[in-house]
């Protein structure tokens, strides 16, 4: 698979929706994840990321303008021991609870499907990263309607064992802007990643569409120690 420039991927797509990036730094020492949200409606744009425990939560920037919290207020990132879960909805909690009970990532998400927001039927995208004894692997999932048909649910899980330094994978909810919004197609895209978290955060944020971007979360986890650093960028300050 050809490695793509994450900057060009984002710059060339005005509305990928919500996106998850997971990979490993070029020097091989850090596990990397990023999650961003975008919005076209006032309700979707009225959000910020805030820290909650070892993870984050979305929160209304102006509570007086919040109209429907059902699909926009959730915890995108939660941590269970040496496992980091990143998703675009409240299936973060579903994955957390399933893994806590000893289910696999895929088994945990069996009880969920795409979002009930027809005619878009937004896919649920999820990622899980595990670091143990200096070893790192991750998986990504997408639950989507069958080409916009809500009577059928398609489920895909992609597992990356012993990921290669300097490589990351990128999955997002929408193929591009549209009405209705077309769902992401294919397997996660192979994209580049940087050793420098500050520089990578800046690259991602500056590459997202200025009008539609809302918030960005980036975390670098030391594979040897499990210690992590986090950056959060919110358009609403």
C-alpha positions in Angstrom: 0.0 0.0 0.0 1.3 3.4 -0.9 2.0 5.7 2.0 0.0 8.9 1.7 0.7 12.4 3.1 -1.7 13.0 6.0 -1.4 16.7 5.3 -2.5 16.3 1.7 -5.3 13.8 2.6 -6.8 16.4 5.0 -6.2 19.4 2.8 -7.8 17.7 -0.1 -11.0 16.8 1.8 -13.2 19.6 3.1 -15.3 17.2 5.2 -13.9 13.9 6.3 -16.1 14.2 9.4 -14.5 12.6 12.4 -11.1 10.8 12.1 -8.8 8.5 13.9 -5.1 8.1 13.3 -3.0 5.4 15.0 0.6 4.4 14.4 4.2 4.5 15.6 6.8 7.3 15.4 9.7 7.0 12.9 12.2 6.4 15.8 10.1 3.5 16.9 9.8 4.6 20.6 6.2 6.1 20.7 2.7 4.8 20.0 0.7 7.6 18.4 -3.0 8.4 18.2 -5.0 11.4 17.1 -8.7 12.0 16.9 -10.4 15.0 15.4 -14.0 16.2 15.1 -15.6 18.5 12.5 -19.0 20.0 12.1 -21.3 21.6 9.6 -24.2 22.5 11.9 -24.2 25.0 14.8 -24.8 22.1 17.2 -21.9 20.1 16.0 -19.5 23.1 16.0 -20.5 24.1 19.5 -18.1 21.7 21.1 -14.7 21.4 22.8 -12.5 18.6 24.1 -11.9 18.5 27.8 -9.8 16.1 29.9 -11.6 13.5 31.8 -9.4 11.1 33.9 -6.8 9.6 31.5 -9.1 10.3 28.5 -11.2 13.1 27.1 -14.8 14.1 26.7 -16.7 16.4 24.3 -18.5 19.3 26.0 -20.7 22.0 24.7 -18.8 25.3 24.4 -21.9 27.3 24.9 -24.5 25.2 26.8 -27.3 27.6 25.9 -26.9 26.6 22.3 -26.9 22.9 22.8 -29.9 21.4 21.1 -29.4 17.6 20.8 -26.5 16.0 22.8 -27.3 12.4 21.8 -24.6 11.9 19.1 -22.2 14.8 19.9 -21.5 14.5 23.7 -19.5 11.5 24.5 -16.0 10.3 25.7 -13.9 9.7 22.6 -10.9 8.4 24.6 -10.8 6.1 27.6 -7.9 4.2 29.1 -8.2 0.7 30.6 -4.9 -0.3 32.2 -2.4 -0.6 29.2 -5.2 -0.2 26.7 -6.2 3.1 25.1 -9.6 3.2 23.3 -10.4 5.9 20.8 -13.8 6.2 19.0 -16.2 8.7 17.4 -19.1 8.0 19.8 -20.4 6.5 23.0 -19.2 3.1 21.7 -16.0 4.0 23.6 -17.9 2.9 26.7 -19.1 -0.2 25.0 -15.6 -1.2 24.1 -14.3 -0.3 27.5 -16.9 -2.4 29.3 -16.5 -5.4 26.9 -12.7 -5.4 27.3 -13.0 -5.1 31.0 -15.2 -8.3 30.9 -12.6 -10.2 28.9 -14.2 -9.8 25.4 -12.1 -8.9 22.4 -12.3 -5.5 20.8 -14.4 -7.0 17.9 -16.7 -8.9 20.2 -17.3 -5.8 22.3 -18.6 -3.9 19.3 -20.9 -6.6 18.1 -23.8 -5.0 20.0 -23.4 -1.7 18.2 -23.9 -0.5 14.6 -23.8 2.8 12.6 -25.4 6.0 14.1 -29.2 6.4 13.7 -28.8 9.7 11.9 -30.4 9.0 8.5 -30.0 9.7 5.7 -26.2 9.8 6.6 -26.1 6.8 8.9 -22.7 7.9 10.1 -20.3 5.0 10.5 -19.0 4.3 14.0 -15.2 4.2 13.8 -13.1 2.9 16.7 -9.5 2.1 17.6 -7.7 0.3 20.4 -4.1 0.4 21.3 -2.3 -2.0 23.7 1.2 -1.7 25.1 2.6 -4.5 27.2 6.2 -5.4 28.1 7.6 -3.1 25.5 5.3 -4.6 22.7 2.7 -2.6 20.9 -0.2 -3.5 18.6 -3.4 -1.9 17.6 -6.7 -2.5 15.8 -9.3 -0.3 14.0 -13.0 -0.9 13.3 -15.7 0.6 11.2 -19.4 -0.2 11.6 -21.4 1.1 8.6 -24.6 0.8 6.7 -24.6 -1.1 3.5 -24.1 1.7 1.0 -26.6 3.9 2.8 -29.1 1.1 3.3 -29.9 0.9 7.1 -31.5 -2.5 6.9 -28.0 -4.1 6.6 -24.9 -3.4 8.8 -21.4 -4.0 7.6 -18.6 -4.6 10.1 -14.9 -4.5 9.5 -11.9 -4.9 11.9 -8.3 -4.3 10.9 -5.5 -5.5 13.2 -1.9 -4.3 13.1 0.5 -6.5 15.0 4.1 -5.2 15.6 3.4 -2.0 13.6 6.2 -0.5 11.6 8.0 2.6 12.7 7.0 5.7 10.8 3.7 4.3 9.7 0.2 5.2 10.8 -3.3 4.3 9.7 -6.1 6.8 9.2 -9.9 6.1 9.1 -12.6 8.7 9.0 -16.4 8.7 8.9 -17.1 10.3 5.5 -15.5 9.7 2.2 -16.1 13.4 1.4 -18.6 16.2 1.7 -22.1 15.5 0.3 -25.8 15.3 1.0 -26.3 12.7 2.2 -22.7 12.2 3.4 -21.1 9.2 1.8 -19.5 6.7 4.2 -15.8 6.0 4.3 -14.8 3.2 1.9 -12.0 0.6 2.0 -9.4 -0.2 4.6 -7.7 2.5 6.8 -5.3 4.6 4.8 -1.5 4.3 5.3 -0.2 7.7 6.3 3.0 9.3 7.6 3.7 10.3 11.2 6.3 12.5 12.9 8.6 12.0 16.0 7.7 15.5 17.2 4.3 15.6 18.8 4.1 19.4 18.8 4.9 19.5 15.1 2.5 16.7 14.3 -0.3 18.3 16.2 0.3 21.6 14.3 0.5 19.7 11.0 -2.9 18.0 11.6 -4.7 21.1 12.9 -3.4 23.4 10.1 -4.4 20.8 7.4 -8.0 20.4 8.6 -10.6 22.6 6.8 -10.7 25.9 8.6 -14.5 26.4 8.4 -15.4 22.8 9.5 -12.7 21.8 12.0 -13.8 21.8 15.7 -11.3 20.0 18.0 -8.2 17.8 17.8 -6.6 15.4 20.4 -3.1 13.9 20.0 -1.4 11.5 22.3 2.1 10.0 22.2 2.7 7.0 24.5 6.2 5.8 25.3 6.3 2.1 24.4 9.0 1.2 26.9 7.3 2.9 29.9 3.7 3.5 29.1 4.0 7.2 30.0 2.2 9.6 27.7 1.9 13.2 26.6 -1.3 14.8 25.3 -2.2 17.8 23.2 -5.7 19.2 22.8 -6.6 21.9 20.3 -10.1 23.5 20.3 -11.3 26.0 17.7 -13.6 27.5 20.4 -11.4 29.0 23.1 
